[in-house]
Structures are given as structure tokens and as C-alpha cells.
């Protein structure tokens, strides 16, 4: 039986590419969407040959929200599954000094992803089925001095996904919120990450395919993060603000 297509938004990211491979390995045709999508031609060819599935490229700018409706209309086939791997961490110290940099981080992690998923949500709801996957972050579960610009945007995105999931629960559309924790990607390169808490992009991708199949609502890629964030969320503010974390 032919598998339905999967759209990867932010396909130039390490997690986006890994997720494309994971779904292609299951037999799904893949739609890769990103800025400068022509740079993904080698990836398109590799995935198509490796898994014997159709792979197409689509130019997509997450920050150009006005173009999102037209982008979805331009897809030759409306996907059954859409994964949003769009994101930008930036550097907290830079974001504090440069308002434009901070706004770009906020838009890249909340406004852009929420905008495109909102357009897809309406199309999926009209059709009566589909799955939307948003990659958020545990950083959004509590504001921290060391990454609160990025974390605040992810907090907004997590809340958006939660509301979207509740809205669509009776429309045949499922929404998965992915909270990966630390992941070894280009975005975290150079950071001193604890090995036991750090996943590889392929691990995140495999977890996403399983969460979609099981219709899981919230995915902590490594379950230990659920406990870690439960503890962090419940530290009294008086004590929390005394720590530089």
C-alpha cells in the first residue's frame, strides 16, 4: 500500500534531514521545504535512491508569513504528515544587545512555525485527517537567564501547539509537540552538553515517527527530561532567580 507524503519544513536543519530519512525509510514520499532549497538537491537524490521513494523540493521561507497560504496551495499533493523543524537559537548575549537579532529568534521559533502550521491545520481540518508535528523545546518550560529569548519563543510555540491540538481533536487532525532536550546539531555545536542527556538527530527522528504512529501528544525524546523539567518548573522563584542557569 502506498504511504502518504510527509512534508518537512525547515529541511536544511539536522533534525529536519534526519526526520526526512526516518519517514522515507518507512516508505513515505518526502517533500523537503526550506530557504535556498536548491542546496538540498544532493539530499533529495540521496533519499530518493536510498529508500526508493519520491522526493521533491519546495522553496519555503518561514519568516515570510504572507507567503504561507500560497506555499501550501503550491504543493502538488497536500501531505498527510507535516513536521516543522524550523528554529534559530542565536546567542543570548547577542540577543540582549541587538533587538533585531532577538526579534529574528522570536519569529523563527514562534511566529513563523505557528503561521505555517495554522495554514496547514485549516487544510487538514477541511480534509478531515492528518498529523502536524511541531518541534519545540524544554527551554520553553521555564524562563532561564542564559536563553530566555529563545525559551520565551519556544514557550509560545508549545502553548500554540497545545491549543491547536485541543481545537483539532474532533476534526480528525492530531498534533504532536516534540520536546527534544539537548540534541547534537550544528545549532548546539561548541556547547558543553552532557552526553547522557544529549540525543542525536536520528534519535529524535525515530522518536517522531513512533509518536506519529501512536498518536502521542507530547514527546520528550529522552523520558528523563520529563522528570528534569518537572523539578525545574517547581523550584520556587526566589531560589530559581538566584541561580545563573
C-alpha positions as CSV (number, residue, x, y, z in Angstrom):
1,X,0.0,0.0,0.0
2,X,1.3,3.5,-0.9
3,X,2.3,5.6,2.1
4,X,1.1,9.2,2.3
5,X,3.6,12.0,1.7
6,X,5.4,13.8,4.6
7,X,6.3,17.5,4.4
8,X,9.5,18.6,6.2
9,X,9.5,22.3,7.0
10,X,13.0,23.5,7.8
11,X,14.5,20.7,5.9
12,X,18.0,22.1,5.9
13,X,18.3,21.6,9.7
14,X,19.9,18.5,11.1
15,X,16.7,17.3,12.7
16,X,14.8,18.1,9.5
17,X,17.1,16.0,7.4
18,X,17.1,13.1,9.9
19,X,13.3,13.1,10.0
20,X,13.1,13.0,6.2
21,X,15.3,9.9,6.3
22,X,13.3,8.3,9.0
23,X,10.0,8.7,7.2
24,X,11.4,7.8,3.8
25,X,12.8,4.6,5.4
26,X,9.2,3.7,6.2
27,X,8.2,4.2,2.6
28,X,6.8,7.7,2.7
29,X,7.3,10.1,-0.2
30,X,9.0,13.2,1.1
31,X,8.5,16.9,0.4
32,X,11.6,19.0,1.5
33,X,10.8,22.6,2.2
34,X,13.4,25.3,3.1
35,X,15.1,28.5,2.1
36,X,17.6,28.1,-0.6
37,X,16.1,24.7,-1.2
38,X,18.4,24.1,-4.3
39,X,21.2,23.4,-1.8
40,X,19.3,20.2,-0.8
41,X,19.5,18.6,-4.3
42,X,22.1,16.2,-3.1
43,X,20.0,15.2,-0.1
44,X,16.9,14.9,-2.3
45,X,18.8,12.5,-4.6
46,X,20.3,10.5,-1.8
47,X,17.0,10.0,0.0
48,X,15.2,9.1,-3.3
49,X,17.8,6.5,-4.2
50,X,18.4,5.1,-0.8
51,X,14.7,4.4,0.0
52,X,13.2,4.3,-3.4
53,X,10.6,7.0,-2.7
54,X,9.7,10.2,-4.5
55,X,11.4,13.3,-3.0
56,X,10.5,16.8,-4.2
57,X,11.9,20.2,-3.2
58,X,9.9,23.3,-2.3
59,X,11.2,26.8,-1.6
60,X,9.9,28.0,1.7
61,X,10.6,31.0,4.0
62,X,9.2,30.5,7.5
63,X,9.6,34.3,8.2
64,X,7.6,35.4,5.2
65,X,4.2,34.6,6.8
66,X,2.3,36.4,4.0
67,X,3.5,33.7,1.6
68,X,2.4,30.7,3.6
69,X,-1.0,30.2,2.2
70,X,0.3,30.4,-1.3
71,X,3.1,27.9,-0.4
72,X,0.6,25.4,0.8
73,X,-1.5,25.9,-2.4
74,X,1.6,25.3,-4.5
75,X,2.1,21.8,-3.1
76,X,1.3,19.2,-5.8
77,X,-0.1,16.9,-3.1
78,X,-1.3,18.0,0.3
79,X,0.8,16.0,2.8
80,X,-0.7,13.7,5.4
81,X,2.0,14.5,7.9
82,X,3.8,17.8,8.3
83,X,6.8,18.2,10.5
84,X,8.0,21.8,11.4
85,X,11.7,21.7,12.2
86,X,12.2,25.5,11.8
87,X,14.2,27.1,14.5
88,X,17.0,29.5,15.5
89,X,18.8,29.7,18.8
90,X,21.1,32.6,18.4
91,X,23.3,33.8,21.3
92,X,21.6,35.1,24.4
93,X,24.2,37.9,25.0
94,X,23.8,39.0,21.3
95,X,20.0,38.9,21.6
96,X,20.2,41.1,24.7
97,X,22.2,43.8,22.9
98,X,20.6,43.6,19.5
99,X,16.8,43.9,19.3
100,X,16.7,42.9,15.7
101,X,18.5,39.7,16.5
102,X,16.1,38.9,19.3
103,X,13.1,39.5,17.1
104,X,14.5,37.2,14.5
105,X,14.9,34.4,17.1
106,X,11.4,35.0,18.3
107,X,9.9,35.0,14.8
108,X,12.0,31.9,13.8
109,X,10.8,29.9,16.8
110,X,7.2,31.0,17.2
111,X,5.7,33.3,14.6
112,X,6.9,31.6,11.5
113,X,6.3,28.0,12.7
114,X,2.9,28.9,14.1
115,X,1.8,30.7,10.9
116,X,2.6,27.8,8.6
117,X,1.1,25.2,10.9
118,X,-2.1,27.3,11.2
119,X,-2.5,27.3,7.4
120,X,-1.9,23.5,7.2
121,X,-4.2,23.0,10.2
122,X,-7.1,24.6,8.3
123,X,-6.4,22.5,5.2
124,X,-6.1,19.3,7.2
125,X,-9.3,20.0,9.2
126,X,-11.2,20.7,6.0
127,X,-10.0,17.3,4.6
128,X,-10.7,15.5,7.9
129,X,-7.4,13.9,8.7
130,X,-3.6,14.5,9.1
131,X,-0.9,14.9,11.6
132,X,1.0,18.1,12.5
133,X,4.3,17.8,14.3
134,X,6.0,20.9,15.9
135,X,9.5,20.7,17.3
136,X,9.5,22.9,20.3
137,X,12.0,22.8,23.3
138,X,12.2,22.1,27.0
139,X,13.7,25.6,27.1
140,X,10.2,26.9,26.9
141,X,9.0,25.3,30.1
142,X,10.7,27.9,32.3
143,X,12.5,31.2,31.6
144,X,16.2,30.9,32.3
145,X,18.8,33.7,32.4
146,X,21.0,32.0,29.8
147,X,18.5,31.6,27.0
148,X,15.2,33.4,27.8
149,X,14.8,35.0,24.3
150,X,14.9,31.6,22.7
151,X,13.0,29.9,25.5
152,X,10.2,32.5,25.5
153,X,9.6,31.9,21.8
154,X,9.5,28.1,22.4
155,X,7.1,28.6,25.3
156,X,4.7,30.5,23.0
157,X,5.1,27.7,20.3
158,X,4.4,25.0,22.9
159,X,1.2,26.8,24.0
160,X,0.2,27.3,20.4
161,X,0.6,23.6,19.7
162,X,-1.4,22.7,22.8
163,X,-4.3,24.9,21.8
164,X,-4.2,23.7,18.2
165,X,-4.3,20.1,19.4
166,X,-7.3,20.8,21.5
167,X,-9.1,22.6,18.7
168,X,-8.5,19.9,16.2
169,X,-9.1,16.9,18.4
170,X,-12.6,16.3,17.0
171,X,-11.6,17.2,13.4
172,X,-9.5,14.1,12.6
173,X,-6.2,16.0,12.9
174,X,-3.6,15.1,15.5
175,X,-0.9,17.5,16.8
176,X,2.4,16.3,18.3
177,X,4.6,18.6,20.4
178,X,8.2,17.4,20.4
179,X,10.5,18.5,23.3
180,X,13.9,17.1,22.4
181,X,16.1,18.3,25.2
182,X,19.7,18.6,24.2
183,X,20.5,17.5,20.6
184,X,23.9,17.3,19.0
185,X,23.3,19.6,15.9
186,X,25.0,22.5,14.2
187,X,22.9,24.8,16.3
188,X,24.5,23.4,19.5
189,X,28.0,22.9,18.1
190,X,30.6,24.2,20.6
191,X,28.3,23.9,23.6
192,X,29.3,21.7,26.5
193,X,26.4,19.3,26.5
194,X,26.1,16.4,29.0
195,X,26.4,13.2,27.0
196,X,23.8,11.2,28.9
197,X,21.2,13.9,28.2
198,X,22.1,14.6,24.6
199,X,20.3,12.9,21.7
200,X,21.4,12.6,18.1
201,X,19.2,13.9,15.3
202,X,18.5,10.4,14.1
203,X,17.2,9.5,17.6
204,X,14.9,12.5,17.6
205,X,13.7,11.5,14.1
206,X,12.9,7.9,15.1
207,X,11.1,9.1,18.2
208,X,9.0,11.4,16.0
209,X,7.9,8.6,13.6
210,X,6.9,6.5,16.6
211,X,5.0,9.4,18.2
212,X,3.1,9.9,15.0
213,X,2.2,6.3,14.7
214,X,1.0,6.1,18.3
215,X,-0.8,9.5,18.1
216,X,1.2,10.7,21.1
217,X,0.5,14.3,22.1
218,X,3.7,15.3,23.9
219,X,7.1,13.7,23.2
220,X,10.1,14.0,25.4
221,X,12.7,12.3,23.2
222,X,14.5,11.0,26.3
223,X,12.0,10.4,29.1
224,X,14.3,11.6,31.8
225,X,13.6,15.2,30.5
226,X,10.0,14.9,31.8
227,X,11.4,14.4,35.3
228,X,14.1,17.1,34.9
229,X,11.6,19.7,33.7
230,X,9.1,18.8,36.4
231,X,11.7,19.6,39.0
232,X,12.8,22.8,37.3
233,X,9.2,24.0,36.9
234,X,8.6,23.6,40.7
235,X,11.7,25.3,42.0
236,X,10.4,28.4,43.9
237,X,11.1,31.6,42.0
238,X,13.0,33.1,45.0
239,X,15.5,30.2,44.7
240,X,15.5,29.9,40.9
241,X,16.4,33.5,40.2
242,X,19.5,33.2,42.5
243,X,21.0,30.7,40.1
244,X,22.5,31.7,36.7
245,X,21.3,28.8,34.5
